């Protein structure tokens, strides 16, 4: 391997580790939120597409909203609305859902909603 290939492989490895840790954190937070809100099947938080249906259940939104989650740009608004409803389900102010669009702060929101009292 030459230097460029090894640097690219190292960068890809760091990328995969970062997003793997981020996925585990988000899935754990969503599973904890589902457990605390007495939502059925909290283990769905670990399955990539099924976790959207779990979020819809926690937020008490209709299942057809899943289609809106797939539409570019519309999905940003829908996920903010979902997280606002999830915050309300956890008895937190709904504006916590809006914080998801703020860089870096958006990483804290799922953990706060899951593990704060």
C-alpha positions in Angstrom: 0.0 0.0 0.0 1.2 3.4 -0.8 0.8 6.4 1.6 -2.3 7.8 0.0 -4.1 4.4 0.2 -3.2 3.9 3.8 -4.3 7.5 4.7 -7.6 6.9 2.9 -8.1 3.6 4.7 -7.3 5.3 8.1 -9.8 8.1 7.3 -12.5 5.6 6.3 -11.8 3.7 9.5 -12.2 6.8 11.7 -15.4 7.7 9.8 -16.9 4.3 10.4 -16.0 4.4 14.1 -17.4 7.9 14.6 -20.7 7.1 12.9 -20.9 3.7 14.7 -20.6 5.3 18.1 -23.1 8.0 17.0 -25.6 5.2 15.9 -25.2 3.3 19.2 -25.7 6.5 21.2 -28.8 7.5 19.3 -30.3 3.9 19.4 -29.7 3.7 23.2 -31.3 7.1 23.7 -34.3 6.2 21.6 -34.7 2.8 23.3 -34.5 4.5 26.7 -37.1 7.1 25.7 -39.4 4.4 24.4 -39.1 2.5 27.6 -39.8 5.6 29.8 -42.8 6.4 27.7 -44.1 2.9 27.9 -44.0 2.5 24.1 -44.2 -1.1 22.8 -41.2 -2.7 21.2 -38.4 -0.3 22.3 -35.9 -2.7 20.6 -37.0 -1.2 17.3 -34.6 1.6 18.0 -31.7 -0.6 16.8 -33.2 -1.4 13.4 -32.5 1.4 10.9 -35.9 1.9 9.2 -38.0 0.6 12.0 -36.6 3.2 14.4 -38.6 5.9 12.5 -41.8 3.9 13.2 -40.8 3.8 16.8 -40.3 7.6 16.9 -43.8 8.0 15.3 -45.3 5.8 18.0 -43.6 7.7 20.8 -44.7 11.0 19.3 -48.2 9.6 18.7 -48.1 10.6 15.0 -49.8 8.5 12.2 -47.8 5.9 10.4 -48.2 7.6 7.0 -45.8 10.3 8.3 -43.1 7.7 7.5 -43.4 8.7 3.8 -42.8 12.4 4.8 -39.6 11.3 6.5 -38.3 10.1 3.1 -39.0 13.3 1.2 -35.9 15.5 1.0 -36.1 18.9 2.9 -39.6 17.9 4.1 -37.9 15.3 6.3 -36.0 18.0 8.2 -39.2 19.7 9.3 -40.9 16.4 10.0 -38.0 15.2 12.2 -38.0 18.5 14.2 -41.8 18.1 14.7 -41.3 14.5 15.8 -38.5 15.4 18.3 -40.7 18.2 19.6 -43.5 15.7 20.2 -41.0 13.2 21.7 -39.9 15.9 24.1 -43.5 16.6 25.1 -43.9 12.8 25.7 -41.0 13.0 28.1 -42.6 16.0 29.8 -39.9 18.4 28.6 -40.5 21.7 26.7 -41.2 21.1 23.0 -38.5 23.6 22.0 -35.9 20.9 22.7 -36.9 19.3 19.4 -35.9 22.5 17.6 -32.4 22.3 19.0 -31.7 19.3 16.8 -31.0 21.6 13.9 -28.2 23.4 15.8 -24.9 21.8 15.1 -23.3 19.8 18.0 -26.2 20.8 20.3 -28.3 18.4 18.3 -26.1 15.6 19.5 -27.0 16.3 23.1 -30.8 16.4 22.7 -31.5 12.7 22.4 -29.4 11.9 25.5 -31.0 14.7 27.5 -34.5 13.5 26.6 -33.5 9.9 27.5 -31.5 10.2 30.7 -32.7 13.4 32.4 -35.5 13.3 35.0 
